Structure formats: C-alpha cells, structure tokens
Amino acid sequence: MADAWGEDVRAREVLDRASGVLGDDIVEGSRDELALATTAFVQPALLACDLAAYAVLVARGVVAVGAAGHSLGEFAALVAAGSLSLEDAVRIVAVRGRVMQEAARERPGTMTALLGAGAADAAAICDAARDDDVLLVANENSPQQVVISGSVPAIERAEAIAKVRGVRAVRLHVAGAFHSPLMDPAVAPLSVALDEAAFEEARIPVASNVTGELVRDAEELRALAKRHVVSPVRWERCANALAEAGAETFVEAGPGDVLTKLAKRVVPGARAVAIGSPQAAGAAELD
C-alpha cells in the first residue's frame, strides 16, 4: 500500500518522517507479512499513507473545507486540519495500535457487518442477541450498512438472528471488538499519549466519529479522541455534517475506496473521488 506513494517526492517525505518517528521503515514494512499481521505497525502505516496522499493533494493546490476519517483515519483528519502534527499523530497511533492489540488479547471479541440494515435494525438485533455479553452497534456507515461489535458468542447469536430477519451478516477479519467496551483496557494508556501531544485549534472543522458533529476546539478534539476506541463510529452523521456545511466533493486520500462508496450512498448526488496513488491525484479533476 505504500509503494505507490514512495514514488512521489512529496509523499515520500511524509513516509520518511513517519518512519523516523515509528523507528521502522513503512514502505518496507508494508511488504512484510509479519509486520502487516500486527495492528501496532499497520495503524501508523495506514496513517502515513493517508497523509502522504493528502500531501500530494495539497501540492496540487487542493484546499479542504472540512476533514473526516473513519476510525483510525480520524487521526489523519486531525493532521490535515492542523490540530495535530504528523509526528504526534504517528506517536499516538503507534500506541493506539499496540494497546488495542493488547486489549483484544485480554478481552477477545470480533465484528460483523450487517448489510441491508440501518442503525435501528442493527440495534434491535443486538438487543435480541446480547444476553449477558457485550454487543452493540460499532459503525453507523450508511443507511444500509452497519457494523456490530462484541464477544464472539454474542456476535454468533446476532448473525443467526440477522439471517432469520433477512439481513446479510458478513464477519470482518479484525483482531478484536473495536469501538466497544471490550476495548476499555486501551483507554488509559491511550489517554496518556493524547495528553502528551500538542493539540491546536483546527484550521478547518473535523467531523468527530464520536458525535458526528463538526469540531475545531483543541481540547474538545483531545477529549473526543480519548473516547474514540470505545465509542461507535458515526460515519453517516459525519458525512452529512460535512455536506450540510457546504461540502460538495468528497476526496478519499489513501489506500482503498470504501469511504468513496459510502459517501455516494450517504449523500445522494455528492461527488466522491478516491485518490489511491499520485497518478490518481494527477488524473482527478478536483479544481
């Protein structure tokens, strides 16, 4: 995922800076199966690729009027908005990856996408399947795509109930029950890392995953980041908040095009473009 960005001078500078903070070469590590099997490496590597893509867009003269990122991507949004430095963001995300991996070992769980279900439908399935286990809506992605998170037995019950109700359930290949109370052990060490970072007032509003609202205040952004790993990702609200603030074009900077597809579903008529390489940035009509 890092190879394409390594070919661009501006993007490579970002990758080199991030690698220096991480103490590991992100381009080489992104080809290493062992490194890619750990969230401690993958999370800062993804962050660096997102920011490399953003650097290419900035060099092209693209000016953002707002920023948002899905889960881990919110830290890239904070850097793009000028609230966090790249170096602080990499340090925080390296800790985030490590403590989330540790929490997943301590309190095992998993996640499942419910396709064809809205947030209310997913919540009803969780209520029916929860019993005494942890189970809740973790990602509100679009009106027809929600992800639930919890203990493995509860997820299995939810998948069975979803099938009976005509909802397709797709188990995700994740290391744990992210954005749920099973991540509680990660909160304290991550809060320490966040307190050590310098947060600034954002130059452009950031749509918070926790609330789905636009935020610029430095201390509010820090406080929300402390709740991030145990709070649902309210992505549908984030996209709508940006649209209501006047955003007409959504540009996904970094590997993949999942958010591009979601933007088109959440905001009918919105233009959405995925920038997965310097070549794609050059070919896109973003002026």
Secondary structure, 3 states (H helix, E strand, C coil): CCHHHHCCHHHHHHHHHHHHHHCCCHHHHCCCHHHHCCHHHHHHHHHHHHHHHHHHHHHCCCCCCCECCCCCHHHHHHHHCCCCCHHHHHHHHHHHHHHHHHHHHHCCCEEEEEECCCHHHHHHHHHHHCCCCCEEEEEEEECCEEEEEECHHHHHHHHHHHHHCCCEEEECCCCCCCCCHHHHHHHHHHHHHHHHCCCCCCCCCEECCCCCCEECCHHHHHHHHHHHHHCCECHHHHHHHHHHCCCCEEEEECCCCHHHHHHHHHCCCCEEEEECCHHHHHHCCCC
